[in-house]
Amino acid sequence: NTGDKIPADCVLYSGNAILSDESNMTGETAHLKKEGIDQIDEPTPTTDVFLIGGATIVQGTGVAIVCAVGKKS
């Protein structure tokens, strides 16, 4: 949900208008659009389904599958 901090590296399964702030990890100041894998018909090179642990959701709601934690991130 909007305002939540992502606790682990995840793949976004489904989402509604998700924007993520990853600036504390990547330095990228723009909010990044995320798409749920259930909504993708034809992936493109710009399709982004990954949520980085420690990032913040600045808009939207979704359900994600944890794929890495701790030293595995």
C-alpha positions as a Markdown table, in Angstrom:
| # | Residue | x | y | z |
|---|---|---|---|---|
| 1 | Asn | 0.0 | 0.0 | 0.0 |
| 2 | Thr | 1.0 | 3.6 | -0.4 |
| 3 | Gly | 3.6 | 4.6 | 2.2 |
| 4 | Asp | 4.7 | 1.0 | 2.9 |
| 5 | Lys | 8.4 | 0.2 | 3.0 |
| 6 | Ile | 9.2 | -3.0 | 1.1 |
| 7 | Pro | 10.6 | -5.5 | 3.6 |
| 8 | Ala | 12.4 | -7.8 | 1.1 |
| 9 | Asp | 13.2 | -8.2 | -2.6 |
| 10 | Cys | 10.0 | -9.2 | -4.4 |
| 11 | Val | 8.3 | -9.8 | -7.7 |
| 12 | Leu | 5.1 | -7.9 | -8.1 |
| 13 | Tyr | 2.3 | -10.5 | -8.7 |
| 14 | Ser | -0.5 | -8.0 | -9.1 |
| 15 | Gly | -0.7 | -4.3 | -8.6 |
| 16 | Asn | -2.7 | -1.2 | -9.2 |
| 17 | Ala | -0.9 | 2.0 | -10.3 |
| 18 | Ile | 2.3 | 1.1 | -8.4 |
| 19 | Leu | 5.1 | 3.7 | -8.2 |
| 20 | Ser | 8.2 | 2.9 | -6.1 |
| 21 | Asp | 10.8 | 5.2 | -4.6 |
| 22 | Glu | 14.2 | 3.4 | -4.8 |
| 23 | Ser | 16.4 | 6.5 | -4.4 |
| 24 | Asn | 17.9 | 5.3 | -1.1 |
| 25 | Met | 19.3 | 2.2 | -2.9 |
| 26 | Thr | 19.9 | 3.3 | -6.5 |
| 27 | Gly | 20.2 | 7.1 | -6.3 |
| 28 | Glu | 17.5 | 7.3 | -9.0 |
| 29 | Thr | 15.2 | 10.2 | -8.0 |
| 30 | Ala | 12.3 | 9.5 | -10.3 |
| 31 | His | 9.6 | 7.3 | -9.0 |
| 32 | Leu | 9.5 | 4.0 | -11.0 |
| 33 | Lys | 6.4 | 2.4 | -12.4 |
| 34 | Lys | 5.9 | -1.3 | -11.5 |
| 35 | Glu | 3.7 | -3.7 | -13.3 |
| 36 | Gly | 2.2 | -6.9 | -11.9 |
| 37 | Ile | 3.1 | -10.1 | -13.8 |
| 38 | Asp | -0.6 | -11.0 | -13.9 |
| 39 | Gln | -1.2 | -7.8 | -16.1 |
| 40 | Ile | 1.6 | -8.3 | -18.7 |
| 41 | Asp | 0.5 | -9.7 | -22.1 |
| 42 | Glu | 3.8 | -9.0 | -23.9 |
| 43 | Pro | 6.8 | -8.0 | -21.8 |
| 44 | Thr | 9.1 | -5.3 | -23.2 |
| 45 | Pro | 12.6 | -4.3 | -22.2 |
| 46 | Thr | 11.1 | -1.5 | -19.9 |
| 47 | Thr | 8.7 | -3.8 | -18.1 |
| 48 | Asp | 9.6 | -3.7 | -14.4 |
| 49 | Val | 8.1 | -6.3 | -12.0 |
| 50 | Phe | 10.8 | -6.2 | -9.3 |
| 51 | Leu | 10.5 | -4.4 | -6.0 |
| 52 | Ile | 13.7 | -3.8 | -4.1 |
| 53 | Gly | 13.8 | -4.4 | -0.4 |
| 54 | Gly | 14.0 | -1.0 | 1.5 |
| 55 | Ala | 12.2 | 0.9 | -1.2 |
| 56 | Thr | 9.0 | 2.8 | -0.5 |
| 57 | Ile | 5.7 | 2.5 | -2.3 |
| 58 | Val | 4.6 | 6.1 | -3.1 |
| 59 | Gln | 1.4 | 5.2 | -5.0 |
| 60 | Gly | -0.8 | 2.2 | -5.4 |
| 61 | Thr | -1.5 | -1.2 | -3.9 |
| 62 | Gly | -0.4 | -4.7 | -4.8 |
| 63 | Val | 0.6 | -8.2 | -3.9 |
| 64 | Ala | 4.1 | -9.4 | -4.2 |
| 65 | Ile | 6.0 | -12.7 | -3.9 |
| 66 | Val | 9.3 | -12.5 | -1.8 |
| 67 | Cys | 12.2 | -13.8 | -3.8 |
| 68 | Ala | 15.2 | -12.8 | -1.6 |
| 69 | Val | 16.1 | -11.7 | 1.9 |
| 70 | Gly | 19.2 | -10.8 | 3.9 |
| 71 | Lys | 22.5 | -11.8 | 2.3 |
| 72 | Lys | 20.7 | -13.3 | -0.7 |
| 73 | Ser | 19.3 | -9.8 | -1.7 |
